[in-house]
Amino acid sequence: MIDLIKQYKETLNQLLVAKEKANAQENERDKKIINGMISDIEDSLKWMRTGKEPGLKRGIERRASYQREVKVNPLLIQRYLRSKETEYEWDKEQKENAITTWEKIQLDDALSTLTKTEKEIFVMYKAGMFTQEEIAEMRGVTRSTVQQNLRRADKKIAQQVNGSLFCMN
C-alpha cells in the first residue's frame, strides 16, 4: 500500500506541474481536465491513508437506524406490484388489495397539484407510516412545518378531488 501511495503522490506532483504549464498557456480545456484529475488523485490518497471514503463523516454501518432504514407499508408495496402484473383474459378474479389502472390514474391526478416537498411529506406520513416527528427529524425541519405541509396537501387534494373529472366516480 505504501508503494501505491508513493506512486499516487508522484502522479499528483506531475499533474501539478502540468497544471502550471496549462495556466501559463491559458488553456482552459486542459486546466479543467487536469483539475479533475488532481481532485480524483487527492480523494484516492485520502481514502488510502484513512481507509474511509472522503467526504463522508460516517460509514453507512455507523449511521443511526432512522438513517439506514426506510419504513414501508407492505400492503402498499403489494398493491403497487400487483397493479403492474400482466392481465390475462382467463384471470378474471379481482386481486385482493390491488389497485386498478383507473384508481392509479385518480391517485396520480389527486397528487399532481402538490409541490415536491408536500408530496414527499404526504406520502411519508400517509403511506410510509412515519410520525410527524420522524418526518421533521429526517427533513431537518420543525414538526409544525410538517403539520403545515400536511394541511396544505390535504386542502389541495380535496380541491382537486372536488374539481377534477378524473377523481369523480
Number of C-alpha atoms within 10 A of each C-alpha: 8 9 8 11 15 12 12 16 15 12 15 19 13 12 17 16 12 16 20 12 14 17 13 9 11 11 12 11 9 16 18 13 11 17 15 12 16 19 12 13 17 16 15 17 19 16 14 16 12 9 10 14 14 14 9 8 10 10 9 11 8 10 12 9 10 11 10 10 9 12 11 13 13 11 12 15 13 14 16 16 12 17 18 12 9 8 10 7 6 6 9 8 6 9 12 9 13 19 19 16 11 11 14 13 13 19 16 13 18 21 21 14 15 20 13 11 13 21 17 15 23 23 15 19 17 12 16 18 15 18 14 19 15 16 21 18 14 11 12 9 12 13 16 12 12 24 16 12 20 21 14 16 21 16 13 18 19 13 13 20 18 13 12 13 11 17 17 10 5
